[in-house]
Amino acid sequence: MIGPTDVIKGLSERARRRRLDLGLTQKELAARAGVSYGSLRLFEETGKISLEALVKVAFVLEGEAEFEHLFPPRPPQTIDDIVERPVRQRGRRK
């Protein structure tokens, strides 16, 4: 079973591979992303990074679109979830 540690490790490894594929050093990526070199190094070694820094790094590594797939809307679970119930407003007719 996959857990949070596995997800974090996989994410940092994929980011490192993408950086290398783009021919960037850690210092170059950090500078382009506007994050500290230490933060980037820590991310690649341990997976620890702030969300803001991760998004900045993702933009440089051309992976920002992947965030759109995180937390998608839940699919309907019941028929009531599918059927739209129009909201009726009550009031006097003129």
N, C-alpha and C positions, 0 to 999 in steps of 0.2 A: 504494500500500500504506500502511496506517495504522501509525504507530509510536507509541512512548511519548509523544513530544512532542505528537502530535495528540490522544491520549487526555487528557493533562493539560490542554491548552488547551481542549478541548471541555468537560471537566468544570468548569473554572473559569468558562467562559462560561455554561454552563447554571446554575451556582450563582448567578452574578450576575443572570441573567434572573429566576430564581425569587425572589431577594431583592427585586428591583424590582417583580415581580408582587405580592409580599406587602406592598409599600409600606414597606419597611425601608431605612434608611440603613445604611451600613457600620458606623457606630458603634453603632447600635441592634442590629444582628445580632451584632456582636462581644460586646456586653454581655449579650444574651440567651443566647448560646452559651457564655459564660465563656471567651472567647479574647481576646487582645489585638487592639486595633484595627489595629496594625501587621501582625500575622499575617494578619488578614483582607484587608487592603489588598494585601499581598504575594501572597496566594493569587489574588485577582481579577486582579492585574496579570501574574503570572508562572506561576501554578499551583503554586507551592511552598507546602506546608503540612504539618504533622505529621499522621500518621494520627489521632491522638487529637483534634486540633483539627478535622479534617475530619469526623469522626463527630459531634462536638458541633454543628458548623454544620449538618450534614445533619439532625439532629433538629429544629432550629429551622426549617429549610426544608422540613420534612415529607418528607424523602427517605431516612430511615433504613432503610425496608424494602428499598430497592434494594441494600443491602449483602448481603442474603440471596441475591442472584443472583450474587454474586461467588464464584468458585471452587466451582462445583457439583460433585457427585461425577461422576467420569468414567463414561460409559456402558460397558457390558461390551464387551470387544474380542474375546473368544473364548468358546467354549462352556463352558470351564472357569470362566470368570468368572460364567456364568449358573447353572450347576449348583452347588447347595450340597452340599458334601461334609461329612456329619456327622462330628463328631469322636468316635471310638470310644475309650472308656476300657477298658483291659484290667485285669482283676483277678480275684481268686478269687471263685467263687460260694460262698455259704454254704448 
